């Protein structure tokens, strides 16, 4: 599916040599050192960034907003409509895309309220959820488990979520930055293919086999390498 040649490998090799040493790679099993709230805010992040990451940049640096939807604070709210309204308010303040003022039309607010209640009821809470995922042997099954149980977190988001928490290592969260870099190099990803789980899996497998393996990179190293050094790569 992907036409990757020796010239592409040479370019990726130069990118690796220039930037890998300064790229931050989440530690394996990072989730174990995090709190329930840390895990929950990672869930919020994955829903928030669909359509654009700038709102999350505002959110992550605003302690007041993070406190408003902190896991332990939402637990104190008995009225589930108020939980949804609180989440919606935070999403709109930071300019989250697709976050409608009308709650009946705001799929992101409804999804996060659902995710909160799912994690609240899960045995062991958010960390109990991750513990169960970490005990699943296959990475694809771990990703599928997230997609099946959390709303508004799909192919890219589930991988990014689990990579950031140190639960999957050889997957790639193919976002607009990675796509743009690939396109610049002449590696075209078929239009709308990333929304199809089977095609996404095939594209990921080809990148892992044709790029990562020859260059001795794990999927998470390749992903973070391109994502974190996007501006420098695109300007070179």
N, C-alpha and C positions, 0 to 999 in steps of 0.2 A: 504493500500500500504506500509506504513512504519511500521515496527515492533518495537514499543516503549513500554518498560516494566517499572516496578517500579524501577529497578536498574538504568535504564537510567535517570528517573526522579530524583532519589537521587543524581546522578552525576551532572545533570544540576542544582539542588538545591545548591550543594556545590559551583559550579562555580558562581552562582548568589550571594551567600553569600560572596564569596571571592572578587569578582571583580566589582559588580554592582555599588558600591559607588564611584569607581574611573573611571567609564566609562562615556564618554561624550555623552550625548543624545541631538541631535538638538532640540531647542525649537519649540513649536508649532507656526506656522505662522512666522517662522524666515525670510522668503522671504520678508516680508514687510519692514524690516530694511536694506535690501540689495540694491545695485545699479544695473542698467541694466548690467553693466560690470561684477559684481559679478555673476549674473545669467548666463550670457553668458559663463564665465569661468567654471561654473559648467557643462554646456553643453559640453564644450571642454573636461573637465575631463572625462565625461562618455564615450566619443568616444575614447579618448586617452588610457584609461585603459583596453579596450577590448584586451585580450591576455596577459596582464601583467601590474601591477601597478607601477613598478619602474620608467618608463619614467615620470609619473605624479609627482613623488617625486622630480625629477630633475626640472621639469617645475615649480612647485608651489613655489620653493625657488629662482627662477631666474626672477628678476623684469624686466630685459631687454626683455626676451622672452615674458613675460606676456604683456608687453607694446606693443610689435610688433603686437599682435593679440587682443589687447584691443578693445572692441566693438566700442568705439567712434573713435578709430584710423582706424579701418576697414571701418567705415562709410565714411571716407574721401577719400577712394579709389574708383574711378569711374569704373575702369576696373575690371570686375568680374574675369577675368583670373588671374589678379594680386592678387586679394583677395585669390584665390585658391592657388597660388604659395606661398604667404606669410604664409598661414596656413600650407602648405606642408613643408616649410622650418623649421618651429618651430617643427612640428611633428618629422622630421628627426633628428634635432639637439639633441633632448632628447632620441632618439632611440626608438620611438614608433613602436610597432610591426605592421606589415602589411602596413607601410607607405612607399610606393614605390617612388623613385625619378621620375619615369615616371607618370605624372599626370593622364594620360589616364588609368593607372592601379591602381591608389591610391584611393580606395573606401573611406577611412577615410577622405582624403582631400576633395573629392567631397561631402561627407556627411556633413562635417562641413561647407563648403561653402553654401550648400543648407540650412542648419539650420540657418546660419547667415542671409541669405536673407529672410528666413521665418520670423525670429524674427524682422528683420529690418522693414519689411512691416506690421507686426502685429499691430493692433490698441493698442497703449500704449507700444509698444516695448516688450522686454523680460519680464518686470514686468506686462505688460498688459496680456501677455500670461499666466503667473502664476495666476494672478487675476481671469482670466476666469476659469482656472483649479480649483482654490480653491472654486469656486461657484458651481462646480459639486458635488452633494451630495454623491455619491457612490465612495469609494476608488478605486475599480476595474475600474470604468469608468474613473476616473482621470488618472490611469495608462495607460489604453487603449488609452486615448486622446493623451498622450505623444508619445506612440508607433506609433500612426497613423500619427502624424504631424512632428516628428523629426526623421531623418534617423540615422541608426546605434545605436539606443538606444532601446533595446527590453526588455525582461522579467526582467532580473536582473537590467539592467541599468536604466530603467524607475522608478523602485521602489527605487533604491538607490538615484537617482536624487530628487525624490519627498520627500523622508524621510529626506535627508540632508537639504532641504529647508523648512521642517516643514509642509508639505502639506498632507502627509499620515503618520499614526501612527501605524497601525496594519497590516503591510505588512513586508515581509522578502526578502532582496536582497541576494539570495542564490548564493554565489560565491565559488571559489576553497577553500578558508579558511574554510568556514562553512561546505562545503562538506567533507573536510579532517577531521575535528573534528567529524562530524557525523559518518564517516567511522571508525575512531579510536574507537568509542564507540559501533560499531557494527550495526549502523543504515545505511543501504545501500539505496542510491538513484539510481533508475534504470538508466543505461547508456544512455546518450543523451536525457533523459527526460526533462531536463531543457530548451531545445530549443523548446519544444512543449508547447504553451501557456496553453492548457487545462491541461496537466500533471503537469506543473509548478504550476498552480493554485491549483491543488489537493494536491500536496506535501506541499505547503505553508499552506493550510487549515489544513492539518493533524498536522503540526508542531504547528500551533496556538492552535488547539484544544487539542492535546495530550501532549504538553509540556508547552506552554506559559500560557494557561488558568489555569492549576493546580498549576503553580508556581507564578501566579499573575504577569506575565510579559506581556507587550505589545509586538507587533511584532518588533517595532523599538528598544526596550530595549534588546530583545533576539538577534537581528541582531548585534547591536553595541557591546554588551557584548562579543559575540564570535569573532567578527572581530578585535576589539581593543586589546583583551587579548589573541590572537592566540598563541603567543610564549609560554606564561606562561601555558596555558591550555595544549598545546601539550607536554610540558616538564614535566608535573605533572604525 
